[in-house]
Amino acid sequence: MSVRSSIVPLTLCLIACGSDRSEGEHAMITGTGSDTFPEQLLEIESRIVDHPDDAALYAERAALYRSVDSVRQATNDWMRAVSLDSTNAAYHVALGDIFYARSMVQVAQREFRKAMDLDPSSAEAHLRSAEIELVLRNYGKALDLVNEGLRIDPHAAQGYFLKGWVYKETGDTVRAISSLRTAVEQDPGFYNAFVQLGYLSAARRDPLALQYYNTALEIRPNSVEALYDKGMFAQENGMDSLALECYARIRSIDPENALAWYNSGWVRMEHLGDLRHAIGDLSEAIRLETNYYQAWYNRGVAMERLGSLDSAAADYQVALMIRPDYDLAAQGLQRLQTKGAYIKLFDKERSGAQRSGTTSGE
């Protein structure tokens, strides 16, 4: 049994999509990097000392803090900017984004609504609010807000991405793909849209999935997510060498990625029949994640096929200790018991029954 990466929770995925934005809260600071941060911070703070009631300066410092992931300081500065200029819709959007990144969804929505009230022509405020409704699974409201945002700005790639996500969530794959394609037409560097296009195309076994994953990897060459999804597509469509290449690339980026070791072992075992190398890969997955019950089970399968029945039984038992309701491991133990394998757990149960004075005939 291979393992596909679990779907990222909707809230986290949409928050992560913010990393594709090149404008918004970062617009006030350009060329920011950790190496120049201290100098930029000192320069802004010297101006704040001279003009302590200038909301724009706090907004500028907030954007600087946000660019280096100092979320708490950014939150404080955006709140200060809003308190000094509560009529600035852009400040409310930026403050909402900070709350959103902290998973404070309701508070974020309050700020986005304030921004829409202050500036009904703000496409950004409508789209941010639509994200919240999407997270809350209010799909009708989300779609209405997206459409209004796109009416204001027909070239907003994020709007088409959100529209695609609404359709994906509601099971309309055709419209989802169409909207996501429009998103990447508007923004050819929209990484998350390409990943979603790959995922939806892979589910339909459409070879275009590879093209979408490759484009995503051109944008982010070290994306473990895109590499894994590409590997899974290859694995499920008879391209074992490509799958193993993707998993090897993941391990070079993240040597402690247990999932990549596991899937590599599974491909070697089930598709290539290379049991010894499969055991090596699965053992590495177990070393990295000791409660990886699927890895224990599949290593047991490889052991069983090699004829190492006692070792196979031991692995099945560990899988059951981690996940007592894991039927495949239980079936494996029953199968091995009929072959005469040493089942240590069963011996313990029998000896315990004998010590308590019971027998199987009682």
N, C-alpha and C positions, 0 to 999 in steps of 0.2 A: 504494500500500500504506500503510494507516494503521498507527499504532503504538499498541498498548494498553500501559499501564504494566505493567512486569514485576511479578510477584507478589513481595511482600516476603518474604525468607527467614523461615522459621518462627520461628527464635530471636529475630530482631529484632522481628517482629510481636508476639510474645507479651510480650517485654520492654516494647515500646511500650504494650501494653495496660495496663501498670501505671499509666500516666498517668491512667487512668479511676478509679483507686482514690482515694477521698476519706479513707480511714482508714489503718490499718497504721502505717508508720513515721512518718507525719505527724501521728498522733493527738495526740502530746504537745505539739505547737506549733500554735497557731491564730493566724490573722491574720498569718502571716509574709510579709514582703515585703522586697525588697532595701533599701528605704528604712529599715526598722526593724531590719534584721539586726545592724548594729554594736551598737546599744543592747541588743538581746536577748542577743547573744553576751557582752558585758561583764557583764551581770547573771548569766548562768549561770556564767561563769568565776569570778566573785566567790564564788558558792556552792560551786564545786568547790574553791577554795582553802580554804574553811572545812571542807569535808567531802570530802576527797580519795578516800575509799573508798566513796562512795555511788554504786552502779552506776546508779541512776535518773538521776543528774545527767549522767553520760556518755551515757546513752540520750537524754536530752533535748537535749543539745548535738549528738549525732549526727543526730537528726531535724531540728534547725535547719540543720545543714550540708547535709543531704540536700535540704532545701527550696530551697536556692540552688545546687544541683548541685555542691557541693564534695564530690565522691565520695570522694576520698582521705582527707580529714579525717573524713568520716562513717564510713568503714571503720575507721579507727583508733579512733574513739570507741565504735563498736559492739563491736569486739574487746575494748576495755577493759571495757565493761559486762559482756560475757560472761565475761571472766576474773574479775570480781568477783562475779558471780552466774550461775554456769553452769547453774543449775536453772530459769532463767526462759525458758520456751518462746518467749515473744514476742520476746525478744532474739535468739534463734537465727533466728527467722523474718526479723527485720529485717536481721540480718547476711547471711542467705542472699539476701535481696532485693538487697543491695548487690553481692554477688558475681555474682548473676544479671545485674544491670545492666551489669556489667563483662565479661559473656560468659564468666565462670568457672563453667561449668555444673556440672561435677562437684563443685566445692567448695560451690556453692550447694545442691546436692542433699544433701550431707552435713549441712549446717545444718538443712535442712527435716526430714530424718529424725530428727535429734536432737530437734527441736521436737516431732515426733509421738511419740517415745519418752517425752519428758518430760510431754506433755499429749495423750493420745490423744483428748481431746474438742475439740481445736483444729481447727475446720473450715479455718481459714486455712492451717495447716501442711499439711493434706492437699491443699488446692487448689494451693498453691505447688509441692508435690512432684509433683502431677499435671502441672503445666506442664513440669517438667523431663522427665518421661517422654514427654510429647507432643513436646517438642523432639528427644528421642532416638528418636522414632518407635516407642516401645514403647506402641502404642495400647491394648492390653489392660490393661496396668498403669495407664496414664493414666485409662482409663475406670473401673477399680476404685477408684482414689483419688478421682476426682471424685464417684462415687456415694457413697462413704463420707463425703466432705465435705458433700454435699447431705443425707445422712441426719442429720448433726449440725446443719446449718443449711439447711433447705429453701428459704430466701429468698436464698441467696448467688448474686447475679447472675453473678459470675465463674465459678461452677461450671457454670452453664448455658452460658455462653460457651465454656468449655473443652470441654464436652460437644459443643457444636455444631461446634467446630473438629475434634474427633476424628472426628465423622461426615463432615465436609467432606473431611478427609484420606483417609478410607477410602471415599469415593465415595457415601455415603448422603446425597444432597442433601435429601431430604424430611425426614429426622430432623435434619439440620443446621439447616435453616430453623426447624423446630419448636422446637429447643433455643434458638436465638438469639432467637426471639420470646419465649420464656419469660424469657430474660435481660433483654430490654428491658421486659417487664412488671414485673420485680422492680426494675429501675433504669431509669427513662425517660430518664436522661441518659447512658446507656452508648454513647458515640460509636462505639467500635470495633465493637460489636455491630450498630449500624445500618449501618455501612459494609459489614460482611460480609453482612448481609441484602440490601443493595443489590447487591453483587457477585454473590451466588448467584441473586438474582431476575433480574438482567440477563442472566446466562448462560442463563436459561430464557425470555428475552424477555418477562418478566412486567412489566406496567406499574407494578406496586407498587415496582419498583426506584427510580423517580423519587421516590416518597413517602419511601422509606428514605433516599435521598441528601439530600432536602430536610430531613428531620429531623436528619440528621447535621450539616447546614450551619446549622441553627438552634442546635445545640449549639456548633459551632465554625464561625462564619461565614467565617473566612479559611482554611479547610482546603483546601489545594491538592489533596490526595488525593481528597476527596469531590467537589470541582469537576471534576477531571479524569475521574473515573469517571462522573459524571453527564453530562459532555460526550460521553464515548465511547458511553454508552447512547443519548443523543440522536442522535449521529452515525450509529449503526448501525440506528436505527429511524426514519429519515426526518424527523428534527426538526433540520434544519441550522441554523436561526436560533438555537435553544436551544444547540446545540453551540458555535457561534461565540460566543455570549454567555458560556458557561462558560469558554472559552479566553481571551476578552478579560478576564474577571474574574481569571483566574489571572495574566495578564500585568500587571494593575494591582497585584496583590499581590507578584508576583515577575517584574519586567520581563525578567530574564535566564533565564527558563524556556524553554529551547529546544524542549522537547516541545510546549508550548502553541502556539508559533509554527509548529512543523512541522504539527501536526494541523489548525490553522486553515488553513494553506496547502493541505493535502490536501483538506479539505472544499471549499474554494473551487475547486480544480482539478477534482476528480472529481465533485462533486455539483452545483456551481453553474456550472461552465464559465468562471469568472472567472480566466482564466490570468494576466493581468498582476498582479492583486492576490495571486494564489497565489505567483507568482515573488517578489514582495516579502516575503511571509511566510516562504517557504522560505529566501530569502537571509538573513533575520534569524536564522533557526535556524542556518544555516551560520556566520554571524558569531559567534554565541554558542558554537557547538560545531563547530570546524573539521573534526573527524573524523566528523561525522554523515553517514555514507555514504548513509542512506536519503533525507536531505534533498538531497544532491547528485544522487542518481538522480532523485527526483521533480521537482526543478527542471529536470533535463534533459528529462523527459517534457513538462513545460509548455513548455519552449523548442522541443522538437520539434513540438508541436502548433501553436505559433505560426509554425512555418516557419524558425526560427533553428537550422538544422541543425548548423552548426559549433559554436555555443555549446552545443547539446545534447550533441554528441559530447565536448566538453571536460568537461562535467559527468559524463557516464557514465565517462569515463576516470579522473577524480578518485575517483569511487565505487569503481572497481576497484583503484586504487592503495591505498585505505584497506582495502578488503575484496576481495582477489583472487579469491575464490570466489563473488562476488556475481553469480549467473547472470542476473538481470534486467538489470543494467548491461551484461554481455557481450552479451546478446541485443540490447540497444538499440544497441550499437556495430555489431554485424553488420547490423542493419536500416539504420542510417544509412550504412554503407559502400556498400550497394547503391543508396542514393539519391545517392551522390557527395559525401557530407560529408567534410570534411578531418579525417582521423584521425591526429593528431600522433604518438601512441604507435606506430602501425603504421609511420609514416615513419621513426621512430627505429630500429625493429627492422630495417627494410630497409637503412637506411644503415649500420647496424652490421654487417650481414651482408656488404655490399659492401666495407667497409673490411677485413674479415677474409679477403677473397678468395673468398667463396662466392657462389653464385647459386642461384636457386630451382630450376634444372634439375639441380643437382649432387646 
